[in-house]
């Protein structure tokens, strides 16, 4: 994943500037207290403290009933798919794109992922969101897309959802979309924290026919074993390594190790967070297969990046 290098689950986008449909976050969403209708209150007594904290938690999320608001967003398709193309360095083509997501608020405002994904996680609604994303990406592929393969970030909650692989299989079959058109990105932190769950998910998705990718790799890993146990197709090298390959020998050593292992076991390597031309040129010289980042292509609405292929 190359975007809001979130401490996982809600990183879907880089922190570099890009248009959100309004001049600024401040002007877009207005004053926090005005938006949430929060007023100052005196310190509650012990009997009402639990209720007080619950009310303030809702205010912290930004909505009076966050769970209902987010559930409503899913039901009314109030979410917007964005994507960031991934450059194939050998051909110079964009054959894959990472799917990102934003939440529409009011008429034109688009909330970036850091504003709402943590709330989906808190209410354990990430499997619902991941289903929404998968279904709409499959629909895009069904209608025809100039980019033929999309990668979808999977939350730690969804990894443990035993029904998710079957859901994806049914959606693919119904739409007539080949399973190989989808890649599922599993974050390195989830692989390390719940390895057996990640392995079960990977096995089930492989049985469906979808591709797999470990994201943010080498940020914490000290072993290449997950690449073998999960049978991944791609590994995405963490941006903290990619950004520093020209000035830190340790990061270059790590990248070279990933490249050597990838070549031996047949795993393609993607470098994320590529923001400088000199780094892009070095990656190509090293034999990295793919690159992604603001220095290559900024995220945009999926219909602009991957428009439908019109017949006739």
C-alpha positions in Angstrom: 0.0 0.0 0.0 1.3 3.3 -0.9 -0.9 5.8 0.8 -1.4 7.5 4.3 1.3 5.2 5.6 -1.2 4.5 8.3 -0.2 2.5 11.2 -1.9 -0.1 9.2 -5.5 -0.6 8.6 -6.4 2.9 7.6 -3.4 3.8 5.5 -4.9 4.0 2.1 -3.2 7.1 0.8 0.1 9.0 0.9 0.3 12.2 2.9 1.4 14.3 -0.1 -1.1 17.0 -1.2 -3.7 16.1 -3.7 -7.2 17.4 -4.5 -10.1 16.3 -2.3 -12.7 18.4 -4.0 -12.4 21.4 -1.7 -9.7 24.0 -0.9 -8.7 22.5 2.4 -9.8 20.1 5.1 -10.5 23.0 7.4 -12.9 24.7 5.0 -14.3 21.4 3.8 -15.5 20.1 7.1 -15.9 23.2 9.2 -15.3 23.7 12.8 -15.2 20.4 14.7 -17.6 21.6 17.4 -20.0 23.0 14.9 -20.0 19.8 12.9 -20.5 17.4 15.9 -22.8 19.8 17.8 -20.7 19.3 20.9 -21.2 21.7 23.8 -19.2 22.2 26.9 -20.5 20.1 29.8 -19.7 20.1 33.5 -17.8 17.1 34.8 -20.3 14.2 35.1 -20.9 12.3 38.3 -19.9 8.7 38.7 -23.3 7.4 37.8 -23.4 9.1 34.4 -19.7 8.8 33.6 -20.1 5.8 31.3 -22.9 7.5 29.3 -20.8 10.7 29.2 -17.8 8.9 27.8 -19.9 7.1 25.2 -21.4 10.4 24.1 -18.0 12.0 23.9 -16.6 9.0 22.0 -19.3 9.7 19.4 -18.3 13.3 19.2 -14.7 12.3 18.8 -15.7 10.2 15.8 -17.5 13.2 14.3 -21.1 11.9 14.2 -23.9 11.5 16.7 -24.2 7.8 15.9 -21.0 6.8 14.1 -22.0 3.1 13.5 -25.3 4.1 12.0 -23.7 6.7 9.9 -21.1 4.3 8.5 -23.6 1.6 7.9 -25.7 4.1 6.0 -22.7 5.0 3.9 -22.4 1.4 2.8 -26.0 0.9 2.1 -26.3 4.2 0.1 -23.0 3.9 -1.7 -21.7 7.1 -0.1 -18.2 5.9 -0.6 -15.9 6.8 -3.5 -13.3 4.5 -5.1 -10.0 6.0 -5.9 -6.9 4.2 -7.2 -3.2 4.7 -7.7 -1.6 3.0 -10.7 1.5 0.9 -10.3 4.2 1.3 -13.0 5.6 -1.8 -14.6 9.2 -0.7 -15.0 10.2 -3.0 -17.8 7.3 -2.0 -20.1 6.5 1.4 -18.8 2.8 0.5 -18.6 0.3 0.7 -15.8 -1.1 -2.8 -15.6 -2.1 -2.8 -11.9 -3.6 -0.2 -9.6 -4.1 -0.1 -5.9 -7.7 0.6 -4.8 -8.2 3.4 -2.3 -11.5 4.6 -0.7 -13.0 7.9 0.5 -16.2 8.8 2.2 -18.6 11.4 0.6 -19.9 13.9 3.2 -22.7 16.3 2.4 -22.7 17.5 -1.2 -19.1 17.6 -2.5 -16.7 16.9 0.5 -14.6 13.7 0.3 -13.2 12.5 3.6 -9.7 11.0 3.3 -9.3 7.5 4.8 -7.7 8.7 8.0 -10.9 10.4 8.9 -13.2 7.4 8.8 -11.4 4.1 8.5 -10.4 4.1 12.2 -14.1 4.4 13.1 -14.9 1.4 10.8 -12.3 -0.5 12.7 -13.5 0.6 16.1 -17.0 -0.7 15.4 -15.5 -3.8 13.7 -17.2 -3.0 10.4 -14.1 -3.5 8.2 -15.4 -6.7 6.7 -18.5 -4.9 5.6 -16.3 -2.1 4.1 -14.0 -4.6 2.4 -17.0 -6.4 0.9 -18.3 -3.1 -0.5 -14.9 -2.3 -2.0 -14.5 -5.8 -3.6 -18.0 -5.8 -5.0 -17.6 -2.4 -6.6 -14.1 -3.2 -8.0 -15.5 -6.4 -9.5 -18.3 -4.3 -11.0 -15.8 -2.0 -12.6 -13.9 -4.9 -14.1 -17.1 -6.4 -15.4 -18.0 -3.2 -17.2 -14.5 -3.1 -18.8 -11.5 -1.2 -17.5 -8.3 0.1 -19.1 -6.4 -1.2 -16.1 -7.1 -4.9 -15.9 -5.9 -5.8 -12.4 -6.6 -4.2 -9.1 -5.1 -4.7 -5.6 -7.4 -4.4 -2.6 -6.2 -3.8 0.9 -7.6 -6.3 3.4 -7.9 -5.4 7.1 -6.9 -7.7 9.9 -10.6 -8.1 10.8 -11.4 -9.4 7.3 -8.5 -11.8 7.4 -10.5 -13.6 10.1 -13.8 -13.5 8.3 -14.2 -17.1 7.0 -17.0 -16.1 4.7 -15.1 -13.4 2.8 -13.4 -15.7 0.3 -16.7 -17.3 -0.6 -18.2 -13.9 -1.0 -15.5 -12.9 -3.5 -15.8 -16.1 -5.4 -19.6 -15.6 -5.8 -19.2 -12.0 -6.9 -16.5 -12.9 -9.5 -18.6 -15.8 -10.9 -21.8 -13.7 -11.1 -19.9 -10.9 -12.9 -17.9 -13.2 -15.2 -14.6 -11.6 -14.0 -11.5 -13.8 -13.8 -10.2 -14.2 -10.3 -6.7 -13.3 -11.3 -7.9 -9.8 -11.9 -7.9 -9.2 -8.1 -4.9 -9.0 -5.8 -5.4 -8.8 -2.1 -2.9 -6.9 0.0 -2.1 -8.2 3.4 -0.1 -5.8 5.6 3.1 -7.1 7.1 1.9 -6.2 10.6 -1.1 -8.5 10.2 1.1 -11.3 8.9 3.3 -11.0 11.9 0.5 -10.6 14.5 -1.8 -13.3 13.3 0.2 -15.6 11.1 -2.2 -18.6 11.2 -5.1 -16.4 10.3 -3.2 -14.8 7.4 -2.2 -18.2 6.2 -5.7 -19.5 6.2 -7.0 -16.5 4.4 -4.2 -16.7 1.8 -4.9 -20.4 1.2 -8.7 -19.7 0.7 -8.1 -16.8 -1.7 -5.6 -18.8 -3.7 -8.2 -21.5 -4.0 -10.5 -18.9 -5.5 -7.8 -18.0 -8.0 -6.9 -14.4 -6.7 -3.4 -13.1 -6.3 -1.8 -12.2 -3.0 0.6 -9.4 -1.9 2.4 -8.7 1.3 2.4 -4.9 1.9 4.9 -2.7 3.7 7.3 -5.6 3.7 10.7 -5.4 5.5 9.5 -2.6 7.9 9.5 -5.1 10.7 10.1 -8.6 9.2 13.4 -10.4 9.9 12.4 -13.5 7.9 11.3 -14.2 4.4 9.3 -17.3 5.5 5.9 -15.5 5.1 6.6 -15.2 1.4 6.7 -19.0 1.1 4.0 -19.9 3.6 1.5 -17.5 2.1 2.4 -18.3 -1.5 2.3 -14.6 -2.4 2.7 -13.3 -5.9 4.0 -9.9 -5.0 5.8 -8.2 -2.1 5.6 -4.5 -1.7 8.8 -3.0 -0.1 8.0 -0.5 2.7 8.4 3.2 1.9 10.8 3.7 4.7 13.3 1.6 2.8 12.5 2.8 -0.7 12.9 6.5 0.3 16.4 6.0 1.7 18.1 3.7 -0.8 20.3 6.5 -2.1 21.6 7.6 1.2 21.4 4.6 3.6 23.5 1.5 2.9 21.3 -0.6 5.3 18.2 0.1 3.3 19.9 -0.8 0.1 21.1 -4.1 1.6 17.5 -4.8 2.6 16.2 -4.1 -0.8 18.8 -6.2 -2.5 18.0 -9.1 -0.2 14.3 -8.8 -1.1 15.2 -8.8 -4.8 17.4 -11.8 -4.6 14.8 -13.8 -2.6 12.1 -12.7 -5.0 14.0 -13.9 -8.0 14.7 -17.3 -6.4 11.2 -18.1 -5.2 9.3 -16.3 -8.0 7.8 -13.4 -6.2 7.6 -10.0 -8.0 8.8 -6.9 -6.1 7.0 -3.6 -5.9 8.7 -0.5 -4.5 6.2 1.9 -2.8 6.4 5.6 -1.9 8.5 6.4 -4.9 8.7 10.2 -4.9 11.9 11.1 -6.6 13.2 10.5 -10.2 16.7 9.5 -9.0 15.1 6.8 -6.8 13.0 5.6 -9.7 16.0 5.3 -12.0 18.0 3.4 -9.3 15.1 1.0 -8.8 15.0 0.2 -12.5 18.7 -0.3 -12.6 18.5 -2.7 -9.7 15.9 -4.8 -11.5 12.8 -3.9 -9.4 9.8 -5.0 -11.3 7.2 -2.4 -10.3 7.1 1.0 -8.6 4.3 3.1 -7.1 4.1 6.5 -5.5 3.4 10.2 -5.9 6.5 10.7 -8.0 4.9 8.4 -10.6 1.1 8.8 -10.4 -1.1 10.4 -7.8 -4.3 8.8 -6.7 -7.5 9.8 -8.6 -11.0 8.7 -8.8 -11.1 5.2 -10.3 -13.3 6.2 -13.2 -10.6 8.7 -14.3 -7.6 6.4 -13.9 -9.3 3.3 -15.2 -12.1 4.4 -17.5 -14.4 1.8 -19.0 -13.4 0.3 -22.3 -16.3 1.3 -24.7 -17.3 -1.4 -27.2 -17.6 -0.7 -30.8 
